[in-house]
Amino acid sequence: MHQIWDGLKHWIPIITDDYVWGWGPQFLLGIPVMVILLLGTGITLSLYTGFVQVRKFWTASKLVLAGAMGREKSEGEGDITPYQALMTALSATVGNGNIAGVASAIATGGPGAAFWMWITAIFGMATKYAEAVLGIKYRRVAEDGSMAGGPMYYCQHGIGGRLGRALGIFFASAGAIACLIGTGNMFQTNSMAVAAAQQFSVPQWVTGLVVSILVGMVILGGIRRIARVAEKLVPAMIALYFIGAMAIILIKIVDVPAALILIFESAFNPQAAMGGAVGIGVQQAIRFGVARGILSNESGLGSAPIAHGAARTKDPVRQGQVAMMGTFIDTIVVCSLTAIVITVTGAYKLGPLFRSQADALNSIDMTMHAFDSVIPYGGVVVTVGSLLFGISTLLGWCYYGEKCTEYLFGLRIQNAYRLVFILLMFLGSLPSQAGIQTVIKIGDLGNALMAFPNLLALLLLAREVRRITRGNEAPGG
């Protein structure tokens, strides 16, 4: 077993860094394959939908507000309301990637990584729209009467044939593994445990045990219980983090313009903008910005349409508009708060670009330092945010993995999957810096393996998305 783990620790970072998110297979201007696929798909779908993320932004905003106030239309087959579907998807996306992931991107890619996160999000909104449209269009009723949607279904029934079935199996297999061993599970409990240990001196295993019990009680109740918890938890935790971050931004408001200029300048000329920081270039800013942006908002990953496929609606376009707001909320709002706070406080200078690896801050510890340096008990805000964000992500990703395994093996494996997820959740909280770095690399690789079949399906079905969109917007549509 130790030999297998040692092999993973050696080869996974090489595959992930050099050939998936790194510069091994260089194409246009040396940009990695996954970056080209993610941004290229977002740009393509933006063109096919007539930039739906811009044209229908206000309409989508009103749909989300109506859902938050309990006034949304909820008609047709499904297990949860359209708003609950958004909150379930957001529960998975608004996680420690927004706190620790953004800090990690800036630590290794400089403040300019935040700019590339924003670019990813703008085009990612069109991607998320298309995912939800297809998720509703091609969903199926499962053996237990619940709705089952996601890339595996629009691959199989949208593309069809052997290719569609093969892509569906590929996605579901990658999704099941990524949900168990990756950033949607073990990374979350590790970030929570580290934050609680640093702030409150709580042993990491204690945090892991408590979180595992709490999350386990929810996920054993299935999608309806997850959705009920998510629609209450997600808005509350975002509001808490928003208030804390905005307090820092207002206190440092004089320095905010300079921080924003630094983000933009270092996106295109990092060494000049950051005083010649060692070893950083534009490619590095793009790589970490896009990779961590996808880790955070999941546009193109194929996870969100699994949740949106359970929505009680008969209108794919309306659900697509609701879904694309998830990317906006996650990255343009929440990730931006973290990025601006880290930049405006100068906390990014404590990262490995400016300090030795032994002394550098490069994850949630950087965000905690940024908050603590300006407001009393700022680290407490980050710690509580990490706990809430992490719990919500665990709920969403357990459901995603469960649906992937159900697609592959049927309902008989459901309870076994949940128990394994809970066990690995606890193991992820235990102290092991080398181990958690390997988990992060596995998560990055798993994300890429999920994204590949999903992005290919989105491109092959782009005309179908355009047809559905135009049909809905036509007079009488």
Secondary structure, 3 states (H helix, E strand, C coil): CHHHHHHHHHHHHHHHHHHHCCCCCCCHHHCCHHHHHHHHHHHHHHHHCCCHHHHCHHHHHHHHHHHHCCCCCCCCCCCECHHHHHHHHHHHHCCHHHHHHHHHHHHHHCCHHHHHHHHHHHHHHHHHHHHHHHHHHCCEECCCCCEECCHHHHHHHHHCHHHHHHHHHHHHHHHHHHHHCCCCCHHHHHHHHHHHHHHHCCCHHHHHHHHHHHHHHHHCCHHHHHHHHHHHHHHHHHHHHHHHHHHHHHHCHHHHHHHHHHHHHHHHCHHHHCCCCCCCCHHHHHHHHHHHHHHHHCCCCCCHHHHHCCECCCCHHHHHHHHHHHHHHHHHHHHHHHHHHHHHCCHHHHCCCCCCCCCCCCCHHHHHHHHHCCCCCHHHHHHHHHHHHHHHHHHHHHHHHHHHHHHHHCHHHHHHHHHHHHHHHHHHCCCCHHHHHHHHHHHHHHHHHHHHHHHHHHHHCHHHHHHHHHHHHCCCC
